[in-house]
Every structure is written in C-alpha cells, then in structure tokens.
C-alpha cells in the first residue's frame, strides 16, 4: 500500500478492520505470485532517501525550539497528516520531531538507517534489521507519526516484560509530543485493558491482543454497524459497544515479527470455558493405566515429528481385551481408541522440562520457540488433563471452545500491518503471500565484525557435551564472555551440572529462572561471564560488552543443537557482534539430538552408520544429516501453517453459514 493510498478518515464501522476476501484456489495462487512480484517492486519503493533529506532539513529548524515549541509543532502537524497522509515531506517532518524529542528526552538520536527502517514500517512493510540496531527506538518513528495522524497504534511484542520495558523507555518521547501511551499486561482487568487500548499508542503482546480481539468478537456477535449499536444504546441494557476492549485494528507494528507471524502461527488461539466433571479424573487415570500396558512398535506407532500416536490393529485388539470389564465410553471401539491414543501421547511425546514444567503444583506449558512459560495456556481435547494425571497434579476442568482464530487470519485484518525482526528473508515468500508483507533489509549503522566458526557435529550427545564444556573453558580462559544456547530446560540444567563439575562458574536462564532475566542478560557481556540460556536469550534483549570483554574479542556464542528453524539459530548468533562490536559464534550438535530423531527421516537412518566414522567424510555426513533434518522440520512446519489457515477458512465459512461468530 502506497502512502497516498492510506485512508486516514474515521472508519464508518464501529470496529475498523480489513475485510478478509474469501479466496478460491485460483485467487490464492495469484496471491502467491503477486506476493513474490510485490516484494521486488515494494523493495524499490522503500527507498527512503527523500524522507531522510526532509528529516535533516526539519531537524535543524526543530533544534532551535524549546520543549513547548516542539509540542506546538506536533499539534500543528496533526491536522496536516490527517488531511494529506504520509507523503515524503510530512513523514520527514514527523520523523525530525521524533528524532529531536528522543535526543532530548532519552539522550538517543535516531541514526539514518533507523529513519530508513521507520519509513519501511510506515509504508506497511517488514524491516529486517540486525540485532542491536535499535528496533525499539526505530518503532517510535512510525508509531508517533501514525498516532499524530489519528490512527490507533498497537506495538506488538512477544512477552509482558518487553512490552512493559518498551512502553516505559519510549514513553517520554510520545508524552512530549502530546500522545498517550497504554500498556497491556496479562493480569489486567477489562476496564484497565479498555483504558490502555484507548491510548494513542498501546504496547501489548501478540497473545493478549488476539485474545482481547476474540473477546470483542464474542461481545459483538453478528452486529458490526455503528447504527445498530447506537440503537442498542437507547435500551435499558446499554450497547454492547461499551463492553468492547479494542478500537479496531488500524495500524499494527509487530516486533520479532518472524516469531509471531511464522513460528507461533502453527496453532490457533482459543477462548474456552471450563466444565467440571468429577468422573473425568477416573477416566483419564484408567486411560493412562491401560496405555502403560501397550507395547511400542507392536501395539502402537509413535510419530515424533507430528507428535501423534496411532494404534495398530494388534493394539486395538489388545486394548479391547484390557478394557473388556469396563463400562461406559470403554464399550465404544472408536472412543476407546481415542482415549488410549491421547494417553499414549501424554506418556511418550510430552516430556517434563522440555514441553512443560511443574510450577506451583500445576502443569505449565513451555513455549518451544522462546523457552518461556505460558501459565494461561492449556492443550486441548483432554491432553492437558492426561498430563496432569500423569504428573499427579490437581485436575483442571475440560475446556469447551467458545472462539478461535489463527494468527494468519487475525493479523491480515489490520488495515495497515508492519513488522521488524532480525531474521525474515528466509520466509519472505510466506510473509508476502499470507500477510502481504514485503521484506526490506536495512543496512547496519556500522560494519559487522561477527566471525563464524565451522560447525561441529558429533556422533553422540555425550561427545557433544564434552566438547561444549571444553570450548567454554577455552574461551573463558581468554577473558571473553560466553553465551551457550540450549533448546530445552532439561538441556540447560544438564549443561549446568557439567559446568559445575568442571569448576566453571556460570548463570542459568530458562523458564524455571526467568524472573531475573533482565539482570542476567545485562551481565552476560561482562568479561569472563558464562551464561547458559534457552531460546529466550535470543529475543528482544541486547547484551552490551564492557571494555575488558571488547578488548578480549567480544561475546562468543555456542549453539548446542540446531533448532527446527534456521532463523532461530541465526537469532541466537545475533546476540554477538552488535553495533560494530567484535564477536564470534559456533554450532555444536550431534546425531542423537531431538531434531535428528524427530525429523531426520529415512535419509538420516541410511547415512548415520557412515556418518559415525571418525574422519573428514564422516564429519561432512554428520553435518549434512543435521542440516537435512532442519530443512525437513522447516518444510513440515510450513505445511502445518498452510493447513491451519485452510482449516481456519473452512471453519469460518461454516460458522458464517450457521450465523455464528468466530
């Protein structure tokens, strides 16, 4: 969407959002082609040189104003932006205001590359910016400009900590320009949420925002017009518009966009209500007891990659024999098999300290992409309750879905959507075809000095961990800080035990110890510091070096396993070498890693015997096996996202036909 095409007039609907077209097969194919073409055309259109020149010209004039004069300049700009849109001169004028205000209030002046990134965001595209290039400060440029034009702005990030930090740190810029800032946190009450969304710019998480949208959809039902709601307000009960939380979906800026729009887009978000059933605990206990008597390979087949279980015909017969004396649901072969398969899934495919933690005597899901806990989330169709019984926790009620939506459908409803991240070009095609987001790479402010060491893939996990400890010891001896990334809580704690045994002092950051995250990350750049962290270390936080660490060669990052998406490995490696700092990184993996087991497939099993050879050929084969497993995982997840979008469209069509909302 060009700047001229943006309609800044108030929406006629009570809830501004983009209407989703119902695309047929031909339209969807055309959309994919159009996405590929538009990425080139819009990348050229992203040239921000005129805006940067206008910003420099206006900055000189703004520098002579006092604070009251800057606030007055912001007030004068509001009606002009509303009337004329985001043409180059006006965008440059607004950027200059934000830049001068940031310099005075925060002591930070936007670099020209940040102005370029801000223009890309204002155009409704995705800015790919290297770690440490100041994405948080960059977002203030389009957020303030759009808010001055009268658009409600949502700045969306991946967790409460980052939302609160960014709102607090960037708040003085907005306030000086006469803009109100709101903050959404997961434990807020409806009235508090409504007030936060009423602000000019609201910082929030992707999950909170989407759930609040679903709550609004439930409140609105089929009513979408302002006139109908105005008529409702004349009645004694008032209008349902008074219960809405958001003001619509006008302009969204998504931080860590690939994490939100790609990695987390494989499962829908559901709003559900709990139903207690005293008999269900006995049902789950019986299912687990029966499942423990079934034999892997004979009675059932595990599909690690899909995280599903399928009973064999022998298993169905065996299950029938074991449950012959039971009544109720156990008399029905189909329901009996479903219960057993769900119990087998809970027993064999969901592991403590990898997929979930026990915290406060509750089963709490671990986000596989960030390593953080999701205390308000649960697995559906009785799986969560199966795991609670397995872990001897108090049983929560089974949940019935009231509303659901995928991230793909939700974010496409923004009238203008933008994003920023350090890793997007690998999934530029999907971002273009699904979200209509063109990816534009922003140059770094200073040359990158980051060094990549050759990856090492070991035959066994034992050999890998031994080598990781050796590498940590060697780099630590040089006086350099070391960050070791792991994929699970269990792996981080296993490595912590090995480092303790080796006499290497360190800090651990994972879902079990995430309260002091900011402090741990802040200290991770000190000379000689050793930090072991799950994936949360790769998102949203800068590791700043002290002078001794910089002189010794900067931060060294060690990845201990390939992730299911290469972008997430790249995010971890991006923790070093920020803003022209020195740094280096390496990969230490093994043929026994979970990734190879789940996604290696037939090729991995054929190559593994030769890959275990202790020679250059074996080393190359080991590297090839892990890379192929990663590529297989990426393809699988891409198919899952496409299937979810297709399913979501089908459910939406059925609900529309029946007259029900999402």
C-alpha positions in Angstrom: 0.0 0.0 0.0 1.5 3.4 -1.0 1.4 6.4 1.3 -1.1 8.0 -1.0 -3.5 5.0 -0.7 -3.8 5.3 3.0 -7.3 6.5 4.1 -6.9 8.4 7.3 -10.6 9.3 7.6 -12.5 7.8 10.5 -14.0 4.4 9.7 -17.7 4.2 9.1 -17.8 0.9 11.0 -17.8 0.7 14.8 -14.8 -1.7 14.7 -12.3 -0.7 11.9 -10.5 -3.7 10.4 -9.7 -5.0 6.9 -12.3 -7.4 5.5 -10.9 -10.7 4.5 -11.7 -11.8 1.0 -12.9 -15.4 0.5 -10.2 -16.6 -1.8 -10.7 -19.5 -4.1 -7.9 -21.7 -5.3 -7.0 -19.5 -8.4 -7.0 -16.4 -6.2 -4.7 -18.0 -3.7 -2.2 -19.0 -6.4 -2.4 -15.5 -7.8 -1.8 -14.1 -4.3 1.4 -16.1 -4.0 2.6 -14.9 -7.4 1.6 -11.3 -6.5 3.5 -11.6 -3.2 6.7 -12.6 -5.0 6.4 -9.8 -7.5 5.4 -7.1 -5.0 8.4 -7.9 -2.8 10.7 -6.6 -5.6 8.5 -3.7 -6.5 7.9 -2.6 -3.0 11.6 -3.0 -2.0 12.4 -0.4 -4.6 9.6 1.8 -3.3 11.1 1.6 0.1 13.9 4.0 -0.9 13.7 6.5 2.0 16.4 9.0 0.8 13.8 11.8 0.3 12.4 11.3 3.7 15.9 11.3 5.3 16.7 14.6 3.5 13.5 16.2 4.7 14.1 14.9 8.2 17.6 16.5 8.2 16.2 19.8 7.0 13.4 20.0 9.6 15.7 18.8 12.4 17.8 21.9 12.0 14.7 24.0 12.5 13.4 22.0 15.4 16.8 22.2 17.2 16.2 25.9 17.9 12.8 25.3 19.5 12.3 24.8 23.3 10.2 21.9 24.6 7.0 23.9 24.4 7.8 24.8 20.8 8.3 21.1 19.9 4.9 20.2 21.4 3.3 23.1 19.5 4.9 21.8 16.3 3.5 18.4 16.9 0.0 19.9 17.4 0.3 21.8 14.2 1.3 18.7 12.3 -1.7 16.6 13.4 -4.4 18.0 11.1 -1.9 18.2 8.1 -1.1 14.5 8.5 -4.8 13.6 8.7 -5.6 15.6 5.6 -2.6 14.8 3.4 -1.3 11.4 4.5 2.3 10.2 4.8 3.9 11.9 1.8 7.7 12.3 1.9 7.9 15.8 3.2 5.4 15.3 6.0 6.9 11.9 7.1 10.3 13.6 7.2 8.9 16.4 9.3 7.3 14.0 11.7 10.5 11.9 11.9 12.5 15.0 12.6 10.2 15.8 15.5 10.5 12.3 17.0 14.3 12.4 16.5 14.8 15.7 18.2 12.5 14.7 21.1 14.3 11.4 21.6 17.6 13.2 21.7 16.3 15.5 24.4 14.3 13.0 26.5 16.4 9.8 26.1 19.8 11.1 25.0 19.4 8.9 21.9 19.3 10.3 18.4 17.9 8.1 15.6 20.6 7.1 13.0 19.8 7.5 9.3 19.4 3.7 9.0 16.8 3.8 11.7 14.9 6.5 9.7 15.1 4.2 6.8 13.6 1.4 8.9 10.9 3.7 10.2 9.9 4.6 6.7 9.6 1.0 5.7 7.4 0.3 8.7 5.2 3.4 8.0 4.8 2.0 4.4 3.3 -1.2 5.8 6.3 -3.5 5.2 8.7 -5.6 7.3 12.1 -4.2 8.1 14.8 -6.8 8.6 17.3 -5.1 11.0 20.4 -6.8 12.6 20.4 -7.5 16.3 21.5 -4.4 18.3 20.5 -1.9 15.5 17.8 -0.3 17.8 14.5 -1.7 16.6 12.7 -0.5 19.7 13.8 3.1 19.0 13.1 2.7 15.3 9.4 1.8 16.0 8.8 5.2 17.7 9.1 6.9 14.3 6.1 5.2 12.5 4.2 4.8 15.8 4.3 8.5 16.7 3.7 9.6 13.1 0.6 7.4 12.7 -0.7 8.4 16.1 -0.3 12.1 15.2 -2.4 11.3 12.1 -5.2 10.0 14.4 -4.6 6.2 13.9 -4.8 4.0 17.0 -1.4 2.2 17.0 -0.6 -1.2 18.5 3.1 -2.0 19.1 3.1 -5.8 19.5 5.9 -7.8 21.1 6.4 -11.4 22.4 6.1 -11.1 26.2 4.9 -8.9 29.0 8.5 -8.0 30.1 9.4 -6.5 26.7 6.1 -4.7 26.3 6.4 -3.0 29.8 10.1 -2.2 29.2 9.5 -0.6 25.8 6.4 1.4 26.9 8.4 2.7 29.9 11.6 3.5 28.0 9.9 5.0 24.9 7.0 6.7 26.8 8.8 10.1 27.4 9.1 10.6 23.6 5.4 10.1 23.0 4.3 12.1 26.0 6.5 15.1 24.9 4.6 15.0 21.6 1.2 15.1 23.4 0.5 11.4 22.8 -0.9 9.0 25.4 0.8 5.6 25.9 -1.1 2.5 27.0 0.3 -0.9 28.3 -1.4 -4.3 28.3 -0.3 -6.9 30.8 -1.8 -10.4 31.0 -3.3 -10.0 34.6 -5.2 -6.7 33.8 -8.9 -6.4 34.4 -11.3 -5.5 31.4 -11.7 -1.8 32.4 -7.9 -1.5 32.7 -7.5 -3.1 29.2 -10.1 -0.8 27.7 -8.3 2.3 29.1 -5.0 1.1 27.7 -6.4 0.4 24.2 -8.0 3.9 24.3 -4.5 5.5 24.3 -2.9 6.8 21.1 -0.2 4.1 21.2 -0.6 0.8 23.0 2.2 -1.7 23.8 1.0 -5.3 24.1 1.8 -8.9 23.5 0.6 -10.9 20.5 -1.3 -13.3 22.7 -3.1 -10.7 24.8 -4.1 -8.7 21.8 -5.5 -11.7 19.9 -7.4 -12.9 22.9 -8.9 -9.4 23.5 -9.9 -9.3 19.9 -11.7 -12.7 20.3 -13.5 -11.4 23.4 -14.6 -8.4 21.3 -15.9 -10.7 18.6 -17.9 -12.7 21.2 -19.3 -9.4 22.5 -20.2 -8.1 19.1 -21.7 -11.3 17.7 -23.1 -10.6 14.2 -23.6 -6.9 14.9 -21.0 -4.8 13.1 -22.6 -1.5 12.2 -22.5 1.7 14.2 -26.2 2.4 13.6 -27.3 -0.9 15.1 -25.1 -0.3 18.2 -26.4 3.2 18.6 -30.0 1.8 18.6 -29.0 -0.7 21.2 -27.6 2.1 23.5 -31.1 3.6 23.7 -32.3 0.5 25.6 -32.0 -0.1 29.3 -29.2 -2.6 29.0 -26.9 -0.2 27.1 -24.9 -1.0 24.0 -22.6 -3.9 23.6 -20.1 -1.4 22.2 -19.5 -0.3 25.8 -18.1 -3.7 26.5 -15.5 -3.7 23.7 -11.9 -3.6 24.6 -10.2 -2.5 21.4 -11.0 0.3 19.0 -10.5 -1.9 16.0 -7.4 -3.0 14.0 -5.9 0.1 12.4 -2.1 0.0 12.5 -0.1 -2.8 14.0 3.7 -2.9 14.3 4.9 -6.4 15.2 8.3 -6.7 16.9 10.1 -10.0 16.4 7.7 -10.5 13.5 9.0 -13.8 12.3 8.5 -15.3 15.7 4.9 -14.1 15.9 3.8 -14.4 12.3 5.6 -17.6 11.4 6.9 -19.6 14.4 3.8 -19.2 16.6 1.4 -19.4 13.7 1.1 -23.2 13.7 -1.6 -23.4 16.4 -4.8 -21.4 16.7 -5.7 -19.3 19.7 -8.8 -20.4 21.5 -11.1 -18.9 24.1 -12.8 -21.6 26.1 -14.8 -22.1 29.3 -14.1 -24.8 31.9 -16.5 -27.7 32.5 -16.0 -29.7 35.7 -16.8 -33.4 35.6 -16.0 -35.5 38.7 -16.0 -38.7 36.6 -13.3 -37.4 34.2 -10.4 -38.0 36.5 -11.2 -41.7 36.8 -11.5 -41.8 33.0 -8.0 -40.3 32.5 -6.4 -42.5 35.2 -7.9 -45.6 33.5 -6.7 -44.5 30.1 -3.1 -44.0 31.4 -3.1 -47.3 33.2 -4.2 -49.1 30.1 -1.8 -47.2 27.8 1.1 -48.2 30.1 0.4 -51.9 29.3 0.7 -51.3 25.5 4.0 -52.0 23.7 5.7 -49.6 21.4 6.1 -51.0 17.9 3.6 -53.8 18.4 0.5 -52.1 19.8 1.1 -48.5 18.6 3.3 -46.4 16.4 4.9 -43.1 17.6 5.2 -40.3 15.1 7.6 -37.9 16.8 7.6 -35.4 14.0 3.8 -34.9 14.0 3.7 -35.6 17.8 0.9 -38.1 17.3 0.3 -41.8 18.2 -1.6 -44.4 16.1 -2.8 -47.7 17.4 -2.1 -50.8 15.3 -4.7 -53.4 14.7 -3.0 -55.6 17.2 -3.1 -52.6 19.7 -6.8 -52.2 19.1 -7.4 -55.9 19.9 -5.1 -55.7 22.9 -6.9 -52.6 24.2 -10.3 -54.3 23.7 -9.0 -57.2 25.9 -7.7 -54.9 28.6 -10.9 -52.9 28.8 -13.4 -55.8 28.5 -14.6 -55.4 32.1 -15.1 -51.7 31.8 -18.4 -49.9 31.1 -19.3 -46.5 29.6 -17.1 -45.0 27.0 -14.8 -48.0 27.0 -17.5 -50.1 25.3 -17.2 -48.0 22.1 -14.2 -49.0 20.0 -13.6 -45.6 18.4 -13.9 -43.6 21.6 -11.8 -46.2 23.4 -9.0 -45.9 20.8 -9.1 -42.1 21.0 -8.7 -42.1 24.8 -5.8 -44.6 24.6 -4.0 -42.6 21.8 -4.3 -39.4 23.9 -2.9 -41.2 26.9 0.0 -42.6 24.9 0.7 -39.1 23.6 0.8 -37.8 27.1 3.1 -40.6 28.2 5.6 -40.7 25.3 5.5 -37.5 23.4 5.2 -34.7 26.0 8.2 -34.6 28.4 8.7 -32.7 31.6 11.3 -29.9 31.4 11.1 -29.9 27.7 7.4 -29.4 26.8 6.2 -28.3 30.2 7.2 -27.6 33.8 5.6 -28.4 37.1 5.3 -25.0 38.8 3.0 -24.2 41.8 1.8 -27.9 41.5 0.4 -27.1 38.0 1.4 -28.3 34.5 2.6 -25.1 32.7 3.4 -25.2 29.0 6.8 -24.1 27.8 6.8 -22.1 24.6 9.0 -24.1 22.3 10.2 -21.0 20.4 11.0 -18.7 23.4 11.6 -21.1 26.3 9.2 -19.1 28.4 6.3 -20.4 30.4 2.7 -19.9 29.2 0.7 -20.3 32.5 -2.6 -19.3 31.0 -2.5 -21.8 28.1 -3.6 -25.5 28.0 -3.6 -28.3 25.5 -7.0 -29.2 24.1 -9.1 -32.4 23.7 -8.2 -33.7 27.2 -4.4 -33.9 26.6 -3.7 -31.3 29.3 -5.8 -33.3 31.8 -4.0 -36.5 30.8 -0.6 -34.9 31.6 -2.0 -33.5 34.9 -3.0 -37.1 36.0 0.3 -38.4 34.7 2.2 -35.9 36.9 -0.2 -36.4 39.9 -1.4 -32.7 39.8 -4.8 -31.4 40.7 -7.1 -31.8 37.7 -8.4 -28.8 35.9 -11.7 -28.9 34.1 -12.1 -29.9 30.5 -12.5 -26.8 28.3 -15.1 -26.1 25.6 -14.1 -23.8 22.8 -16.1 -20.5 22.5 -14.0 -18.8 19.9 -10.8 -19.4 17.9 -8.7 -17.7 15.3 -5.2 -18.3 13.8 -2.5 -15.6 13.7 -2.7 -15.7 9.9 -6.3 -14.6 9.8 -6.0 -12.2 12.7 -3.1 -10.1 11.5 -4.4 -10.0 8.0 -7.3 -8.0 9.4 -5.2 -5.0 10.3 -5.9 -2.1 7.9 -2.1 -1.5 7.9 0.4 -4.0 9.2 4.2 -3.6 9.6 6.9 -5.7 11.3 10.5 -5.8 12.3 12.9 -8.6 13.1 16.5 -9.6 12.6 15.6 -12.8 10.6 13.0 -12.7 7.9 14.4 -13.2 4.4 14.3 -17.0 4.7 10.4 -16.8 5.0 9.9 -13.7 2.8 7.7 -15.7 0.4 5.3 -16.8 3.1 5.2 -13.4 4.7 4.3 -11.9 1.3 1.7 -14.4 0.3 -0.1 -14.8 3.7 0.2 -11.3 5.2 1.0 -9.2 2.1 4.2 -8.0 3.9 7.2 -7.2 1.7 10.6 -7.8 3.4 13.1 -5.0 3.2 16.7 -5.5 4.5 18.0 -2.4 6.4 21.8 -1.8 6.3 23.7 -1.7 9.6 24.9 1.5 11.1 28.4 0.1 11.5 30.2 -2.7 9.7 29.6 -6.2 11.1 32.6 -7.8 12.8 30.9 -11.1 13.7 33.0 -14.2 12.9 31.5 -17.6 12.2 33.5 -20.7 13.2 32.9 -24.0 11.3 30.1 -26.1 12.8 30.9 -29.4 14.5 28.5 -32.3 14.6 29.3 -35.2 16.9 28.3 -38.8 16.7 26.8 -38.9 20.3 25.4 -36.4 22.7 28.0 -37.4 25.3 30.8 -36.3 22.9 28.9 -33.1 22.1 28.5 -32.0 25.7 32.1 -32.9 26.5 33.3 -30.6 23.6 30.9 -27.8 24.7 32.5 -27.8 28.1 36.0 -27.7 26.5 35.1 -24.8 24.3 33.5 -22.9 27.2 36.7 -23.4 29.3 38.9 -22.3 26.4 37.0 -19.1 25.6 36.6 -18.3 29.3 40.3 -18.5 29.8 40.7 -15.8 27.2 38.7 -13.5 29.4 35.8 -13.4 26.9 32.1 -13.7 27.9 30.3 -16.9 26.7 26.7 -17.4 25.9 25.6 -21.1 25.5 22.2 -21.6 23.9 20.1 -24.7 24.6 16.7 -25.9 23.2 15.1 -27.0 26.5 15.1 -26.5 30.2 16.4 -30.0 30.7 19.4 -29.4 28.4 20.3 -26.2 30.1 20.2 -27.8 33.5 22.2 -30.8 32.3 24.9 -28.5 30.9 24.8 -26.5 34.2 25.7 -29.7 36.1 28.6 -30.4 33.7 30.0 -26.9 34.1 29.7 -27.2 37.9 31.7 -30.4 37.8 34.3 -28.6 35.7 34.6 -25.8 38.2 33.3 -23.2 35.7 31.1 -20.5 37.4 28.0 -19.6 35.4 24.4 -18.3 35.4 21.4 -20.2 34.0 18.4 -18.5 32.3 15.4 -20.7 31.5 11.7 -21.0 32.2 12.4 -22.0 35.8 14.6 -19.0 36.5 13.2 -16.3 34.2 12.3 -13.7 36.9 15.8 -12.1 36.9 16.1 -12.3 33.0 17.0 -8.6 32.6 19.7 -8.7 35.2 21.2 -12.0 33.8 21.2 -10.7 30.2 22.6 -7.3 31.3 25.6 -9.1 32.9 26.2 -11.6 30.1 28.5 -9.2 28.3 31.0 -8.8 31.2 34.5 -10.2 30.7 34.7 -13.8 31.7 31.0 -14.2 32.3 29.4 -17.6 31.3 25.7 -17.7 30.7 23.6 -20.8 29.8 20.2 -19.9 28.3 17.3 -21.4 26.5 15.8 -19.6 23.4 14.6 -16.7 25.4 18.1 -15.2 25.2 17.7 -14.7 21.5 14.8 -12.3 21.6 14.4 -8.7 22.4 17.3 -8.0 24.7 20.7 -6.5 24.0 23.9 -7.9 25.5 26.3 -5.0 26.0 30.0 -5.6 26.4 32.2 -4.0 29.0 35.6 -2.6 27.8 37.5 -5.6 29.0 35.3 -8.0 27.1 35.5 -5.9 24.0 39.3 -5.9 24.2 39.4 -9.7 24.7 37.5 -10.3 21.5 33.8 -9.8 22.4 31.0 -12.3 23.2 31.3 -15.8 22.0 28.0 -17.7 21.3 27.8 -21.5 21.3 24.6 -23.3 20.0 24.3 -26.8 21.3 21.7 -28.1 18.8 20.2 -26.9 15.6 16.7 -25.5 16.1 13.7 -26.6 13.9 14.1 -23.2 12.1 17.4 -21.9 11.0 16.2 -18.4 11.6 16.2 -19.1 15.4 19.8 -20.3 15.2 20.6 -17.0 13.5 18.8 -15.1 16.2 20.9 -16.7 18.8 24.1 -16.0 16.9 23.0 -12.4 16.5 23.5 -11.8 20.2 27.2 -11.2 19.5 28.8 -8.7 17.2 26.1 -5.9 17.7 26.7 -2.3 16.6 30.2 -3.0 15.3 31.4 -4.9 18.4 33.7 -7.9 17.9 32.2 -11.4 18.5 32.1 -14.9 17.2 29.8 -18.0 17.2 29.8 -21.7 16.6 27.4 -24.7 16.3 28.0 -27.9 18.4 25.4 -30.5 17.5 25.1 -34.3 17.4 23.4 -37.2 15.6 21.5 -38.0 18.8 19.8 -34.6 19.1 16.0 -34.4 19.2 15.9 -32.7 15.8 17.5 -35.6 14.0 15.4 -38.1 15.9 12.1 -36.3 15.0 12.9 -35.0 11.5 15.9 -37.0 10.2 13.7 -39.5 8.3 14.9 -42.3 6.1 17.9 -40.4 4.7 19.3 -39.9 8.2 18.9 -43.5 9.1 20.7 -44.5 5.9 23.5 -42.0 6.3 24.0 -42.4 10.1 26.3 -45.5 10.0 28.7 -43.9 7.6 28.4 -40.6 9.4 29.7 -42.1 12.7 33.1 -42.6 11.1 35.8 -40.5 12.7 37.2 -39.0 9.6 36.5 -36.0 7.3 33.9 -37.9 5.3 32.0 -38.8 8.5 32.2 -35.2 9.7 30.7 -33.9 6.4 27.9 -36.5 6.5 27.1 -35.7 10.1 26.7 -32.0 9.2 24.6 -33.0 6.2 22.3 -35.2 8.3 21.5 -32.3 10.8 21.0 -29.8 8.1 18.6 -32.1 6.2 16.7 -32.7 9.4 16.4 -28.9 10.0 15.2 -28.4 6.4 12.7 -31.2 6.8 11.4 -29.5 10.0 11.0 -26.2 8.3 9.0 -27.8 5.4 6.8 -29.6 7.9 6.0 -26.5 9.9 5.3 -24.6 6.7 2.8 -27.3 5.7 1.3 -27.1 9.2 0.7 -23.4 8.9 -0.9 -23.7 5.4 -3.1 -26.5 6.7 -4.1 -24.4 9.7 -5.0 -21.4 7.5 -7.1 -23.7 5.3 -8.9 -25.3 8.3 -9.5 -21.8 9.7 -11.1 -20.7 6.5 -13.3 -23.7 6.4 -14.4 -23.3 10.0 -15.1 -19.6 9.3 -17.3 -20.4 6.3 -19.2 -23.0 8.3 -19.8 -20.5 11.2 -20.8 -17.8 8.7 -23.3 -20.2 7.1 -24.8 -21.0 10.6 -24.9 -17.4 11.6 -22.4 -17.8 14.5 -19.3 -15.7 15.1 -15.7 -16.8 15.5 
